[in-house]
Each structure stands twice: as C-alpha cells, then as structure tokens.
Amino acid sequence: MNTQFFVDYLKHRLTAKSRHGTHSPFVYKLADEVIYDFAATQDYQTIEKQRKKLLNDDRFITVTDLGAGSHLNKNNRKQVKTIARNALKKPSLAQLLYRLSRYSQPKTLIELGTCLGITTSYFSKACPGAEITTIEGCPQTAAVAQENLNALGCGNVQLLTGNFDHIFPELVKTTPRLDFVYIDGNHRKDATIAYFETCLPKVYEGTMLVFDDIYWSAGMKEAWEQIKSHPDVTVTVDLFWIGLVFFKKGQAKEHFRLKV
C-alpha cells in the first residue's frame, strides 16, 4: 500500500502542471493568488507555536477510531505528541487550507475530522467571520482539540463529537447552503461518496469541497474518480494531498493536476 502511494506520488509529480500550464482563468487565478502564495502571516506563527507544544505533550489518551485508521500506528493508547507528529497536517498543507478557506470567504465552514484542532485553528483565523463547525469522532482527541482552540482564541468554532455518519447529515440539513466543506476522516470509498452525496443538495456556484487523502488507498482513488465524474461537478483540482471540487455553472467540465 505504501509502495503504491509513492508510485502515485511520482506519477503526479511527473504529470502535474504549474499555474502556467493551466488554460482556465479561474484555476490560474486560484493557483496564482492562493495555492502558490507562500508569504508567511502572523496567524501561521501563532498556530505553529501551539503545534510545537503538542509535539512535546507527553499525555496519553485513548483514541476511538471510527474511520479507516492510521497507516502508522494501530495502538489505540497514544501519546498526544505521537498523534501530533503522525496525524496533524504538515504546516505547508495546513497553511494551504488556510488560504483556500480565506479565498472562499465562507459564511459557514464544516470540517470532518478535527484531530487535535490545528487545521481547525487555521480555518478559524482565516475566516474570523464564519460560523465553523468541526466534527471529531474520538472524545479524548476532541478534548485536546478544544484546549487548543481555546488557547488560540478560536471563538467562532463549534466542536461536535461523535460519528460523522450520524452528525454530518443532520448538520447539512440545518445549513442553508454549503460554502466550504473539508472532509478529512473515515478514509473509505463508500463513506467518502456518502459525504459527497450528502453535500449535493446544498451546493451552489460558490461552494468549495475539499477532500483529503485522495490517494490514501485504492478505494479513495476510486472515490475521487467517481466524484470527478459526477454531472454536477464542473471543475476539480488534484493537488495530490487534497482534491478541490467546484460547481461552476455554465463552465465546461475540466480536471486539473497541479504541483504543490
């Protein structure tokens, strides 16, 4: 499985383009102004200081895993610092998500998979005016995440704990429309397709769906291809680590691979 992952990564690097290889004005602008904007901000520095604390946190917690689990450690009794090292999004990717959400300017933002709250904090700082709801399946992980959100002053975040399959559909029902949804949890094909289909009644021209770990497994790759082929999807951007999905009315269906 890991060998295939690296093969997929190599193929992506060899076939993906930079901003100059795109012929879509929308995707070129997204690449130029968002994806390849590497300027640091104070928000980055503040959140990364909190990450460093987590990387030195010796506490043990019991992890309840309701999804596809970890490639690295199957033991459900873990130190916070181990989770921080293995499960948190690396800074460059978390900061890319910060820029994507800031670009989207959502009124509502939903995240499936809080983990320790670092990516959630990036969303909170990028979109201070948004109502952010994040869902975590593991109660003890969620408790640590809430500590981090409190420490970083992320007052616009509501953290829900429980099974995505139960909470997410009810949350979508009560949300007038979906502006930005980040799906990072339960990396199984059927679950990923189900979350995508749950979103469809509430998507619109301005919606951005972000799917994490689209090359995680054969099932996730199949899910990504199925999402791309859906008739309502007009533009997708494959960044290897994440996939972006857009619903631009009147635009020809196009799929892009970009290097990050």
C-alpha positions as CSV (number, residue, x, y, z in Angstrom):
1,M,0.0,0.0,0.0
2,N,2.7,2.5,0.9
3,T,4.7,1.5,-2.2
4,Q,1.7,2.2,-4.4
5,F,1.3,5.6,-2.6
6,F,4.8,6.6,-3.6
7,V,4.3,5.4,-7.1
8,D,1.1,7.5,-7.3
9,Y,3.1,10.5,-5.9
10,L,5.8,10.1,-8.5
11,K,3.2,9.9,-11.3
12,H,1.5,13.0,-10.0
13,R,4.8,14.9,-9.9
14,L,5.6,13.9,-13.5
15,T,2.2,14.8,-14.9
16,A,1.0,17.7,-12.8
17,K,1.4,21.3,-14.1
18,S,2.2,24.6,-12.5
19,R,0.0,27.7,-12.8
20,H,1.4,28.4,-16.2
21,G,0.2,25.1,-17.6
22,T,-3.5,25.9,-16.9
23,H,-5.7,27.4,-19.6
24,S,-8.6,28.1,-17.2
25,P,-8.7,31.7,-16.0
26,F,-10.5,30.6,-12.8
27,V,-7.9,27.9,-12.0
28,Y,-4.9,30.1,-13.0
29,K,-6.2,32.8,-10.6
30,L,-6.7,30.2,-7.9
31,A,-3.2,28.9,-8.4
32,D,-1.5,32.3,-8.7
33,E,-3.2,34.0,-5.8
34,V,-3.9,31.2,-3.4
35,I,-2.1,27.9,-4.0
36,Y,1.3,29.4,-4.7
37,D,1.1,32.3,-2.2
38,F,3.8,31.3,0.2
39,A,4.0,34.6,2.2
40,A,4.0,34.0,5.9
41,T,1.4,35.6,8.2
42,Q,1.3,36.2,11.9
43,D,-1.5,33.6,12.1
44,Y,0.9,30.9,10.8
45,Q,3.4,31.7,13.5
46,T,0.9,31.7,16.3
47,I,-0.6,28.4,15.4
48,E,2.7,26.8,14.8
49,K,3.8,27.7,18.3
50,Q,0.8,25.7,19.5
51,R,1.8,22.8,17.3
52,K,5.2,22.8,19.0
53,K,3.5,22.4,22.4
54,L,1.6,19.4,21.1
55,L,4.8,17.9,19.8
56,N,6.1,17.9,23.3
57,D,2.9,16.8,25.1
58,D,3.6,13.6,26.9
59,R,0.0,12.9,27.9
60,F,-1.6,9.6,26.9
61,I,-5.1,9.4,25.5
62,T,-7.3,6.6,24.3
63,V,-8.1,7.1,20.6
64,T,-11.5,5.9,19.3
65,D,-11.1,5.4,15.6
66,L,-14.4,5.3,13.7
67,G,-12.7,5.5,10.2
68,A,-10.1,3.8,8.2
69,G,-7.5,4.2,10.8
70,S,-3.8,5.0,10.6
71,H,-1.1,3.7,8.3
72,L,1.4,4.2,11.1
73,N,0.1,3.1,14.5
74,K,-2.8,0.7,15.2
75,N,-2.4,1.0,19.0
76,N,-5.4,2.9,20.5
77,R,-3.5,4.2,23.5
78,K,-1.3,7.0,22.2
79,Q,0.7,10.0,23.4
80,V,-0.5,13.4,22.2
81,K,2.9,14.1,20.8
82,T,2.8,10.9,18.7
83,I,-0.6,12.0,17.3
84,A,0.8,15.4,16.6
85,R,3.7,14.0,14.8
86,N,1.9,11.4,12.7
87,A,-1.7,12.7,12.2
88,L,-1.6,16.5,12.0
89,K,-1.4,18.1,8.6
90,K,2.1,19.4,7.9
91,P,2.4,23.2,8.2
92,S,2.6,23.8,4.4
93,L,-0.7,21.9,3.8
94,A,-2.5,23.4,6.8
95,Q,-1.5,26.8,5.5
96,L,-2.7,26.0,2.1
97,L,-6.1,25.1,3.6
98,Y,-6.0,28.5,5.4
99,R,-5.5,30.3,2.1
100,L,-8.2,28.2,0.3
101,S,-10.8,28.9,3.0
102,R,-9.8,32.6,3.2
103,Y,-10.2,32.8,-0.6
104,S,-13.6,31.2,-0.4
105,Q,-14.8,33.7,2.2
106,P,-17.4,31.3,3.6
107,K,-20.2,32.3,5.9
108,T,-20.3,28.6,7.1
109,L,-17.4,26.2,7.1
110,I,-17.7,22.5,8.1
111,E,-14.7,20.2,8.9
112,L,-15.0,16.4,9.2
113,G,-12.0,15.3,11.3
114,T,-10.8,17.8,13.9
115,C,-7.9,15.7,15.2
116,L,-6.0,18.0,17.7
117,G,-7.5,21.2,16.2
118,I,-4.6,22.7,14.4
119,T,-6.2,22.7,11.0
120,T,-9.4,23.9,12.6
121,S,-7.4,26.8,14.1
122,Y,-6.1,27.7,10.7
123,F,-9.7,27.8,9.4
124,S,-10.8,29.9,12.3
125,K,-8.0,32.5,11.8
126,A,-8.5,32.6,8.1
127,C,-12.3,33.1,8.3
128,P,-13.0,35.1,11.6
129,G,-16.5,36.0,10.4
130,A,-17.5,32.4,9.5
131,E,-19.5,30.0,11.6
132,I,-17.2,27.0,11.8
133,T,-18.4,23.5,12.8
134,T,-15.9,20.7,13.2
135,I,-16.7,17.1,14.0
136,E,-14.3,14.7,15.7
137,G,-15.1,11.0,16.3
138,C,-12.9,10.5,19.3
139,P,-13.9,12.2,22.6
140,Q,-10.5,12.3,24.2
141,T,-8.9,13.7,21.0
142,A,-11.7,16.3,20.8
143,A,-11.0,17.3,24.4
144,V,-7.4,18.1,23.5
145,A,-8.5,19.9,20.3
146,Q,-10.9,22.1,22.4
147,E,-7.9,23.0,24.7
148,N,-6.0,24.2,21.6
149,L,-8.9,26.1,20.2
150,N,-9.4,27.8,23.5
151,A,-5.7,28.6,23.8
152,L,-5.7,30.2,20.3
153,G,-8.9,32.2,20.9
154,C,-10.9,30.4,18.2
155,G,-14.3,31.5,19.4
156,N,-16.1,31.0,16.1
157,V,-15.7,27.2,16.2
158,Q,-18.3,24.7,17.4
159,L,-16.7,21.3,18.1
160,L,-19.1,18.3,17.9
161,T,-18.1,14.8,19.0
162,G,-19.5,11.6,17.5
163,N,-20.0,9.6,14.4
164,F,-19.7,11.5,11.2
165,D,-22.4,9.3,9.6
166,H,-24.9,10.5,12.2
167,I,-23.9,14.1,12.8
168,F,-22.9,15.3,9.3
169,P,-26.3,14.7,7.5
170,E,-28.2,16.4,10.3
171,L,-25.7,19.4,10.2
172,V,-26.1,19.7,6.4
173,K,-29.9,19.7,6.8
174,T,-29.8,22.7,9.1
175,T,-27.3,24.6,7.0
176,P,-29.0,26.8,4.3
177,R,-26.1,26.2,1.8
178,L,-22.6,24.8,1.9
179,D,-19.9,27.4,1.3
180,F,-16.8,25.4,2.3
181,V,-16.6,21.7,3.4
182,Y,-13.3,20.0,4.4
183,I,-13.6,16.2,4.5
184,D,-10.8,14.6,6.4
185,G,-12.0,11.5,8.1
186,N,-13.1,7.9,7.6
187,H,-11.0,7.4,4.5
188,R,-13.1,4.7,2.9
189,K,-14.6,4.8,-0.5
190,D,-18.3,4.3,0.5
191,A,-18.1,6.8,3.3
192,T,-16.4,9.4,1.1
193,I,-19.0,9.0,-1.6
194,A,-21.7,9.2,1.0
195,Y,-20.4,12.5,2.4
196,F,-20.1,13.9,-1.1
197,E,-23.7,13.0,-1.9
198,T,-24.9,14.4,1.4
199,C,-23.5,17.8,0.3
200,L,-25.1,17.8,-3.1
201,P,-28.5,19.2,-2.2
202,K,-26.8,22.3,-0.6
203,V,-24.0,23.1,-3.0
204,Y,-24.1,26.1,-5.3
205,E,-21.9,28.2,-7.6
206,G,-19.7,29.4,-4.7
207,T,-19.2,26.0,-2.9
208,M,-15.7,24.6,-2.4
209,L,-15.5,20.9,-1.3
210,V,-12.0,19.8,-0.2
211,F,-11.3,16.1,0.1
212,D,-8.3,15.0,2.0
213,D,-6.0,12.0,1.2
214,I,-7.4,11.3,-2.2
215,Y,-4.6,8.8,-2.9
216,W,-4.8,7.2,0.5
217,S,-5.9,3.8,-0.9
218,A,-7.4,2.2,-4.0
219,G,-10.8,2.9,-2.6
220,M,-10.1,6.6,-2.1
221,K,-8.7,6.9,-5.6
222,E,-11.9,5.3,-6.9
223,A,-14.0,7.7,-4.8
224,W,-12.1,10.6,-6.2
225,E,-12.7,9.5,-9.8
226,Q,-16.4,9.0,-9.1
227,I,-16.7,12.5,-7.6
228,K,-14.9,14.0,-10.6
229,S,-17.3,12.3,-13.0
230,H,-20.5,13.5,-11.2
231,P,-22.6,15.6,-13.6
232,D,-22.9,18.5,-11.1
233,V,-19.1,18.8,-10.7
234,T,-17.6,21.2,-13.3
235,V,-14.0,21.8,-12.1
236,T,-11.7,19.7,-9.9
237,V,-8.1,20.4,-8.9
238,D,-5.9,17.5,-7.9
239,L,-3.1,18.6,-5.5
240,F,-2.3,15.0,-4.6
241,W,-2.7,15.6,-0.9
242,I,-6.1,17.1,-1.3
243,G,-8.7,17.4,-4.1
244,L,-10.7,20.5,-4.7
245,V,-14.3,20.3,-6.1
246,F,-16.2,23.2,-7.7
247,F,-19.7,23.6,-9.1
248,K,-19.3,26.5,-11.6
249,K,-22.5,26.8,-13.7
250,G,-22.0,27.2,-17.4
251,Q,-18.4,26.2,-17.3
252,A,-17.0,23.3,-19.3
253,K,-16.1,20.2,-17.3
254,E,-12.3,20.3,-16.6
255,H,-9.9,18.5,-14.3
256,F,-6.5,19.8,-13.4
257,R,-3.5,18.4,-11.6
258,L,-1.2,21.0,-10.0
259,K,2.1,20.6,-8.2
260,V,2.3,21.8,-4.6
